[in-house]
Amino acid sequence: MAHSAMGRLLSGQRTLDSLRQSVSSLTQTRAMGTTSKVLPFKPTQVEELNQALHRFREELFIPFSLPGPQRKTMFKQSNAQRLLDEPITVDISENEQYTLKPLNKGEMPKRKDAVKVLDLMERNNTWENLFPFTVGLETANRNFKPEQWERIIAALGKNDKLHLAISCARYAKRTGLRLNNMDVVRRLFFEIHRTAQMADFEDKTTTNALSLAHQAVNLMEQNPEHAVKDASRDPKRQPFVIGTLLELAASRALLELNTVQGTEQVLMYARRLLACWPLGKFKFDPEHQDPQSMDTRLMEEVIVWNGLNMAIKVPGVAPAKDVYAQVKQRKQDIEGLIKKRLGSLSREEAEKKSLPGYRQAVVFFKDSLPKPEAGKAETPKAEASEP
């Protein structure tokens, strides 16, 4: 009995010593690199959002940025009372300290809570904390899934803040936004296209959009975080990516009155688009006629069509007869495909679902829409008039 009691006493002492050693190790090493992981949040005008961000930072981001032994100390229930009775404060940056506290994994913020934060950002158009929030989520292994990044990019596009998506992609290892997912990249380039189209391809907006497209492509080409081994599944090789570059470059060339440099860039992208055409798989598939699948195809096809359409208008393209003839033919081919999709989609259902590809197609092909049923609106609300 005495030996048993002594064993428990020594075991308790070893646990306490281990805790002290962990704390000593933490306090001797200032932040252990957390200054690069735990970023501060800027105060917003939305108190509910401020509180949610504070909770994530205090209960998830900072704990998961600490060295393993110290993090385990907070999760170990036998240490809970000790941490409450004798608070331990550690440096997490040169100007910030953090008090270790008992933590319960079951009570920590979850992915669904992160989505609620995203709801608040979107509802209030408050995106200044998107970057530090995604960095924290990645550190805590709660990163957004591709479909959530699609939603974020769509919201950023509508509010002229696509540069924030590029910033997140530039630091993909820290934020989790990787441009190796076809759906994410499709949404990004669709929003880049839509930004310019909504401004009727005005000079400054188009220049900015082309800059964003170039930055995205450069990241996919140079940053290993965005690499894709299978060339057929590589987003940067897809016609909708090259088509966006062609569309914006052709628009710039027309605005600049056909400068030599602008024409050369248009011809370069036109040749690339023609070369990667098979990857687009531009055909009408009877087995995939559900509204969502059709709309996904329209998101790509409208961009490609308008890129070809604008390229033909650049005076310096016509003399390159081999390119010009192919561009005209491909434009006709994809135009017929878009019109066929518009004729197959239910206008009522497409409008009800607010399908983005459909709405863009309406901008350019409103005259090709099937006649509405009696009592229905003649033309769905388009996002902007045709340029």
Residue pairs with C-beta under 8 A, 6 or more apart in sequence:
15 78
15 79
16 82
19 73
19 79
19 82
22 69
22 70
22 73
23 70
23 73
23 88
23 90
23 100
25 67
25 69
25 70
26 32
26 66
26 67
26 69
26 70
26 90
27 90
27 91
29 67
30 91
30 94
31 91
31 92
31 93
32 66
32 67
33 65
34 62
34 65
34 66
34 92
34 93
35 92
35 93
35 94
37 61
37 65
37 135
37 136
37 139
37 174
38 57
38 61
38 62
38 65
38 92
38 93
38 136
38 139
39 131
39 132
39 135
39 136
40 96
40 132
41 50
41 53
41 54
41 57
41 129
41 132
41 133
42 128
42 129
43 50
44 50
44 124
44 126
44 128
44 129
45 124
45 126
46 120
46 124
46 126
48 120
49 117
49 120
49 121
49 124
49 126
49 129
52 113
52 116
52 117
52 120
53 117
53 129
53 133
55 109
56 109
56 113
56 114
56 117
56 133
56 136
57 136
59 103
59 107
59 108
59 109
60 108
60 109
60 136
60 140
60 142
61 136
61 137
61 139
61 140
62 92
62 98
63 71
63 74
63 103
64 71
64 139
64 140
64 141
65 92
65 139
66 90
66 92
70 90
70 100
73 79
73 83
73 100
74 83
74 100
74 101
74 102
74 103
75 103
75 104
75 105
77 102
79 102
80 102
83 100
83 101
83 102
84 101
84 102
87 99
87 100
88 99
88 100
89 97
89 98
89 99
89 100
90 97
90 98
90 99
90 100
91 97
91 98
92 98
109 142
110 142
111 142
114 133
114 137
114 142
114 144
115 148
117 133
118 144
118 148
118 151
118 152
120 126
121 127
121 129
121 130
121 155
122 151
122 155
125 159
127 155
127 156
127 159
127 161
127 164
130 152
130 164
130 168
131 164
131 167
131 168
131 171
131 175
134 143
134 144
134 168
134 174
134 175
134 176
134 177
135 171
135 174
135 175
137 143
137 144
137 176
138 173
138 174
138 175
138 176
139 174
143 175
143 176
144 152
144 176
144 177
146 181
146 183
146 184
147 183
149 176
149 177
149 181
149 184
149 187
150 183
150 184
150 187
152 165
153 162
153 165
153 184
153 187
153 188
153 191
154 187
154 191
154 356
156 162
156 164
156 165
156 191
157 190
157 191
157 192
157 194
157 195
158 191
160 195
162 188
162 191
162 192
162 195
162 212
163 212
165 177
165 188
166 212
166 215
166 216
166 219
168 175
168 177
169 175
169 177
169 178
169 179
169 216
169 219
169 226
170 215
170 219
170 223
172 178
172 179
172 219
172 223
172 225
172 226
173 225
177 184
178 184
178 225
178 226
179 185
179 188
179 216
179 219
179 220
179 226
179 235
179 236
180 220
180 225
180 226
180 227
180 228
180 234
180 235
181 235
182 233
182 235
182 238
185 216
185 220
185 235
185 236
185 238
185 241
186 235
186 238
186 240
186 296
186 299
186 300
187 299
188 216
189 213
189 216
189 240
189 241
189 244
189 303
190 240
190 299
190 300
190 303
190 356
190 357
190 360
192 209
192 212
192 213
192 216
192 244
192 248
193 209
193 244
193 247
193 248
193 302
193 303
193 306
193 360
194 356
194 360
194 383
195 205
195 208
195 209
196 202
196 205
196 206
196 209
196 247
196 248
196 251
197 306
197 360
197 363
197 383
197 384
197 387
198 383
198 384
199 205
199 206
200 384
200 385
200 387
201 251
201 255
201 387
203 255
206 248
206 251
206 252
206 255
207 252
209 248
210 245
210 248
210 249
210 252
213 241
213 244
213 245
213 248
214 245
217 236
217 241
217 245
219 226
220 226
220 235
220 236
221 236
228 234
228 235
231 237
232 279
235 241
237 276
237 279
238 276
238 279
238 280
238 300
239 273
239 276
239 277
239 279
239 280
239 282
239 300
239 304
240 280
240 299
240 300
240 303
240 304
242 269
242 272
242 273
242 276
242 307
243 273
243 300
243 303
243 304
243 306
243 307
243 308
244 303
244 307
245 269
245 307
246 266
246 269
246 270
246 273
246 307
246 308
246 310
246 311
247 303
247 306
247 307
247 310
249 262
249 265
249 266
249 269
250 266
250 307
250 310
250 311
250 313
250 314
251 310
252 262
253 259
253 262
253 263
253 265
253 266
253 314
253 316
254 310
254 313
254 314
256 262
258 314
258 315
258 316
260 316
262 314
262 316
263 314
263 315
263 316
263 317
266 311
266 314
266 316
266 317
267 316
267 317
267 320
267 323
269 307
269 311
270 308
270 311
270 317
270 323
270 327
271 323
273 304
273 307
273 308
273 330
274 323
274 326
274 327
274 330
277 330
280 300
280 304
282 301
282 304
282 333
282 334
282 337
283 337
284 337
284 340
284 341
288 294
289 344
291 345
291 346
291 349
291 350
291 353
291 355
291 358
292 353
292 355
294 341
294 344
294 345
294 357
294 358
295 345
295 350
295 353
295 355
295 356
295 357
295 358
296 357
297 341
297 357
298 338
298 341
298 355
298 357
298 358
298 360
298 361
299 356
299 357
299 360
300 357
301 334
301 337
301 338
301 341
301 357
301 361
302 338
302 357
302 360
302 361
302 364
304 334
305 331
305 334
305 335
305 338
305 364
306 364
308 327
308 328
308 330
308 331
308 334
309 331
311 317
311 327
312 318
312 324
312 327
312 328
312 331
317 323
317 324
317 327
318 324
335 365
338 361
338 364
338 365
338 368
339 365
339 368
341 361
342 358
342 361
342 362
342 365
342 368
342 369
342 370
343 368
343 369
343 370
345 355
345 358
347 369
347 370
347 372
347 376
347 380
348 373
348 376
350 358
350 380
351 380
351 381
358 380
359 380
359 381
359 382
359 383
360 383
362 369
362 379
362 380
362 382
363 382
363 383
363 384
363 385
363 386
364 386
366 379
366 380
366 382
366 386
369 379
369 380
372 378
